[in-house]
Each structure stands twice: as C-alpha cells, then as structure tokens.
Amino acid sequence: MTEQRGRIVEEEGNGTLEIFDLPVDTDFLLELLTDVYDNYWDQIHFGTAVQGAVWEVRAPNAPERISLHDGYLTIDFGHWHFHLCIGVHKGTGRNPASEALSQHRRTSVAQLYRNLDRDGRPVSWGLRMFNGKNEQQMTVFLPNPNLSIEQTYLKKPDLSKLEMWNHLREKYLGLPQDPLDCNHGRRVCG
C-alpha cells in the first residue's frame, strides 16, 4: 500500500503539486493507459502541458484500436492517433535505435497528481508522463468537479467527476478515496 499522501513539490508555473509516483514498466503502463482510454475517453482532455504551451484535446470517439509495437503504444481514434513510447524501442533493421535513443524516448516517470491551492485543497487532477530526459510526453487532465466536459465553470461542483481519480488511486496506488478531494478549492487550473 502506498502512503495516503503523495510528496508535495513546488513547480515554477504549476504551483503546488501533490505527486503520486507510478511504476513505469511496460505492462503497468499498458494496463493503465488502456484503462484510461477504453473507459474514460469521453471524460478526459489530454495533450502536453509545458511552459509556453498547453494542448487539451478531447477524443472524438472511443479508441478503435490500442496496440503496442516496438515499445510504442498506439491509441487510434480512426481519423487520428498518437504514439507514446512506453517500452523497449529497437527501431528497424534499416534504422535501429541506439540504447541511448531508446532510453531517451521511453517513459521514465509516470505520476498521478493533484494541483493544490494555497490552502492545500485540490483544484485539478491529472496523470502525466515524462521520457528518459525528463521531457513531458503527455498529460491526461482528469475530470474536474468545477468544470463541465466543455470546460465551462459549473455553478455547483459535481463530485461525481472525482470517480475517475478515485478509481485510478484505488486500482493503481492501492489508496482509498481521500476526503480532501471533496473539500476541493474553486480555483481551476490544469
């Protein structure tokens, strides 16, 4: 069982985050990302969140295919797809990947996180992944009780939007629901 509380970090541009580290082995990440995209595709936004750019994309439909080849997870929505290196990448016979390049591309950090306001209350929830050179690969912005799926501010919080966060905490961290999440702040950020 993981500690109930994650580690608190201050990140320039992101503020205070409570981080829960996840395993980064291929099987774990394949299970986690399949769960996220098969079961919650219609509740999430995803993309990158780096200094100077945040992409918050919504899937148009459930994935038509989720597959793993040469270390790359592919999530295919039909008209578009994305690839994420979560395993050993060897490349092709004509263009092999060096060990250094393979390690650079592969996920080396995976985290569930919640962004905290100055009073220590959660204001947003997510899953993020970084490659071997600590470059962000992807952020999944989890449902927020203060926002509709269209990202409009709700007059009254919808606590059912914490179901995905609670599911991920329980299944992948062995943690029960945290009452702190129901005492969330009203400020909203990614």
QUIJO-V948482 format. One record per backbone hydrogen bond with DSSP energy under -0.5 kcal/mol. NH is the residue of the N-H (numbers start at 0). CO is the residue of the C=O. E is the energy in kcal/mol with one decimal. If there is no record, write none. Layout:
NH;CO;E / NH;CO;E
//
This chain:
1;172;-1.4 / 6;18;-2.0 / 8;16;-2.6 / 10;8;-0.5 / 10;14;-2.9 / 13;10;-2.0 / 14;10;-2.4 / 15;115;-0.6 / 16;8;-2.9 / 16;14;-0.5 / 17;113;-2.8 / 18;6;-2.8 / 18;16;-0.6 / 19;111;-3.1 / 20;18;-0.5 / 21;109;-2.9 / 28;24;-2.5 / 29;25;-2.7 / 30;26;-2.2 / 31;27;-2.8 / 32;28;-2.8 / 33;29;-2.1 / 34;30;-2.4 / 35;31;-2.6 / 36;32;-2.6 / 37;33;-2.8 / 38;34;-2.2 / 39;35;-1.7 / 40;36;-0.5 / 42;39;-2.6 / 43;39;-0.8 / 44;140;-1.6 / 45;56;-2.1 / 46;138;-2.2 / 49;52;-2.5 / 52;49;-2.5 / 54;47;-2.8 / 55;53;-0.6 / 56;45;-3.2 / 56;54;-0.6 / 58;40;-0.6 / 62;36;-0.5 / 63;75;-2.9 / 64;75;-1.5 / 66;73;-2.2 / 68;71;-2.3 / 71;68;-2.3 / 72;70;-0.6 / 72;83;-3.2 / 73;66;-3.0 / 74;81;-2.2 / 75;64;-3.0 / 75;73;-0.6 / 76;74;-0.5 / 76;79;-2.7 / 78;76;-1.0 / 81;74;-1.8 / 83;72;-2.1 / 85;70;-2.6 / 85;83;-0.8 / 86;70;-1.7 / 89;87;-0.5 / 91;94;-1.5 / 96;89;-2.8 / 101;97;-2.7 / 102;98;-2.4 / 103;99;-2.1 / 104;100;-2.4 / 105;101;-1.7 / 106;84;-1.5 / 107;129;-2.8 / 108;129;-1.7 / 109;21;-0.6 / 110;127;-2.7 / 111;19;-2.5 / 112;125;-2.7 / 113;17;-1.9 / 114;123;-2.3 / 115;15;-3.0 / 116;120;-2.8 / 119;116;-2.4 / 122;114;-3.1 / 123;114;-1.0 / 125;112;-2.5 / 126;139;-1.9 / 127;110;-2.6 / 128;137;-2.5 / 129;108;-2.6 / 130;134;-2.6 / 131;103;-1.3 / 131;105;-0.6 / 132;103;-0.7 / 133;130;-2.0 / 136;128;-3.0 / 137;128;-1.3 / 138;46;-3.5 / 139;126;-3.5 / 140;44;-2.7 / 140;138;-0.6 / 141;124;-1.8 / 141;139;-0.8 / 146;143;-2.0 / 147;151;-2.5 / 150;147;-2.1 / 153;145;-3.0 / 157;144;-2.4 / 158;156;-0.7 / 160;157;-1.9 / 161;158;-1.8 / 162;159;-1.7 / 165;161;-2.8 / 166;162;-2.5 / 167;163;-2.8 / 168;164;-2.6 / 169;165;-2.4 / 170;166;-3.0 / 171;167;-2.3 / 172;167;-0.5 / 172;168;-1.4 / 173;168;-0.5 / 173;169;-0.9 / 174;168;-2.2 / 178;176;-0.5 / 180;177;-1.9 / 181;177;-0.6 / 181;178;-0.8 / 182;178;-0.7 / 182;179;-0.9 / 183;180;-0.8 / 184;121;-2.3 / 188;122;-0.5
//
